[in-house]
Amino acid sequence: MNAIELLTKDHRTVDKLFQQVKATDESEHLPLFQQIKLELDIHAHIEETIFYPFLMEEGDEELQSIVKEGIEEHRQAKMFLRELSGLAEGSEKFEPKLKVLMEDIEHHVQEEEGEMFKLVEDQVDQAELERLGKELDAEKQKMKKTMSARSGR
């Protein structure tokens, strides 16, 4: 699986969780949020440590500009994730913040898939995308193992 396929698959996983939030009662949103947070934490990590640095080094000015915007959107999403994690169950702020987080992530995904990934496909050869995909997946598996070990304690 190449880098774009892997990241797009992550986007679909998170979107399915968003659809579950939209289709369920508020009482079910906290456990769904915890799954969303785990997915987004891992996804942001692999983009920020592997994918984005590669694009900043290898991409043209337009691609670098989109990457910088993506980094800023990640910062904002992480802020919402921290705030949501810190809210007490039943907080009246939880649902509105969750809704804004979902809207921000949906916008971010549209930009990545609609603009960034097209530029990446034009500027990065298939073999390099495959290599990046393997590197992203290896880091993703490492993160999942680390996070499950932490939650298992």
C-alpha positions, 0 to 999 in steps of 0.5 A: 500500500503506498503512502496516499492509499494508507493515509486515505484508508485512515481518513475513511476509518475516522469518517466511519467513526464520525458517521457513528457519532452522527447516528447515535445518542450522545450517551455513546459519544465518549467511547466513540471519541476515544476511538477517534482520538486514538486514530487521529493521534496515530495518523497525525504522528505518522504524517508529522514525523514521516510524510510531511517532512518528506514533502517539505524536502522534496515538494515544490513551493505549492506543495510545501505551502499546503503542508504548512497549512496541514501542520497548522490544522493538526495543531488546532485538532490536537488542541481540540483533542486535549480539551475534549479529553479533559472534559468531565463526562456529561460536560455541556461543552463536549458535544459542541467541541466534538462537532467542531473537531469533526468539521475541522477534520473533514475540511482537512481531509478534503484539502489533503485528498483534493489538493495535496495528494494530487500534487504528491502524485505529480511530484513523487514517483510510485516507487517512492510512494510505496517506500513511504507507505511501508515506512508510515505503516511500520511507524503506525504499527509501532505506535499502536503497540505502544499505545495499547501497552500503555492502556493495558497497564 
